[in-house]
Amino acid sequence: QLIVSVPSLDTAVCAAETRKFNEAVGALDICTTAVVSMDLPFASAKFCSTEGIDNLSVGSDYVDKDFGKAYGVLMSDNKLKGLLARAVFVVNRSGEIVYKEIVPEVTEEPNYEDVLEAIK
């Protein structure tokens, strides 16, 4: 399973990242993929329909922030406080995280090659 954490699908970097993972996981067809953000569900659904995102699912952590707290990606000390950090997790069939990347600068994209290699 691939879990992608982004601050908001309504930003250029997050949108580009989601489109790239949608294309990559569609081509591989070997894992389920979820993108989690703080966007409201209707905004996420609109993004997916507008962008043709159909190889992954999107989820909102807006209400309780449970995902952000559990995975340690809830930002708490900068101007984006309360949003999710840009991060990627690969979880194996036993439920163990076998790859984790928390992108140090929220305006940068993750290392796609490393993530896709970890999936394989």
C-alpha positions in Angstrom: 0.0 0.0 0.0 1.2 3.5 -0.8 0.0 6.3 1.4 0.8 9.9 0.3 0.3 12.8 2.6 -0.1 16.3 1.1 -1.1 19.7 2.7 -3.8 20.5 0.0 -4.7 19.2 -3.4 -5.4 22.8 -4.3 -1.8 23.8 -4.7 0.5 23.3 -7.7 3.0 21.0 -6.0 0.4 18.8 -4.4 -1.7 18.6 -7.6 1.4 17.6 -9.6 2.5 15.0 -7.1 -1.0 13.4 -7.0 -1.1 13.4 -10.9 2.3 11.7 -11.0 1.4 9.0 -8.5 -1.9 8.4 -10.2 -0.1 7.8 -13.5 2.7 5.7 -11.9 0.5 3.4 -9.8 -1.8 3.0 -12.7 1.1 1.7 -14.9 2.4 -0.6 -12.1 -1.0 -1.9 -11.0 0.5 -3.6 -7.9 -0.7 -1.7 -4.9 -3.5 0.4 -3.5 -2.8 4.1 -3.2 -4.3 6.7 -1.0 -3.6 10.4 -0.9 -4.6 12.1 2.4 -4.9 15.9 2.7 -6.8 18.4 4.9 -9.1 19.3 2.0 -12.8 18.9 2.5 -14.1 15.7 0.8 -16.2 17.6 -1.8 -13.1 19.6 -2.8 -11.0 16.4 -3.1 -13.7 14.8 -5.2 -13.9 17.8 -7.5 -10.1 17.7 -7.9 -10.2 14.0 -8.9 -13.0 14.4 -11.4 -11.4 17.5 -12.9 -7.9 16.0 -13.1 -8.9 12.5 -14.1 -7.6 10.9 -11.0 -8.8 7.3 -11.1 -5.9 5.0 -10.0 -5.9 6.1 -6.4 -8.3 7.2 -3.6 -8.3 10.4 -1.7 -9.1 11.0 1.9 -9.6 13.9 4.2 -8.0 14.3 7.6 -9.8 17.6 8.1 -12.2 16.7 11.0 -10.1 14.8 13.6 -6.6 14.9 12.2 -6.2 11.3 13.3 -4.0 10.3 10.3 -1.7 13.3 10.8 -1.3 12.5 14.5 -0.8 8.7 14.0 1.8 9.1 11.2 3.5 12.1 12.8 2.9 14.4 9.8 0.7 17.0 11.3 2.6 20.3 11.1 2.6 22.2 14.3 5.4 24.9 14.1 5.2 27.0 11.0 2.7 29.0 8.9 1.1 25.8 7.7 0.3 24.7 11.2 -2.6 22.2 11.2 -1.9 20.9 7.7 -0.3 17.7 6.8 3.4 17.6 5.9 4.4 16.2 2.5 5.2 12.6 3.1 5.1 9.2 1.5 4.8 5.8 3.2 5.0 2.3 1.7 3.3 -0.3 3.8 3.9 -4.0 3.2 1.2 -6.8 3.4 2.0 -7.3 7.1 1.2 -3.7 7.9 4.8 -2.6 8.4 6.1 0.7 7.0 9.0 -0.3 4.8 9.6 3.1 3.3 9.1 6.6 4.7 10.0 9.9 3.3 9.0 13.1 5.0 9.9 15.8 2.5 11.9 18.5 4.4 10.7 21.4 2.3 6.9 21.4 1.7 7.3 23.1 -1.7 9.4 20.2 -3.0 8.2 16.9 -4.4 9.2 13.5 -3.0 11.8 11.2 -4.6 9.5 9.3 -7.0 12.2 6.8 -8.1 12.9 5.7 -4.5 9.1 5.5 -3.7 8.4 3.4 -6.8 11.4 1.1 -6.2 10.1 0.5 -2.6 6.7 -0.5 -4.0 8.2 -3.1 -6.2 
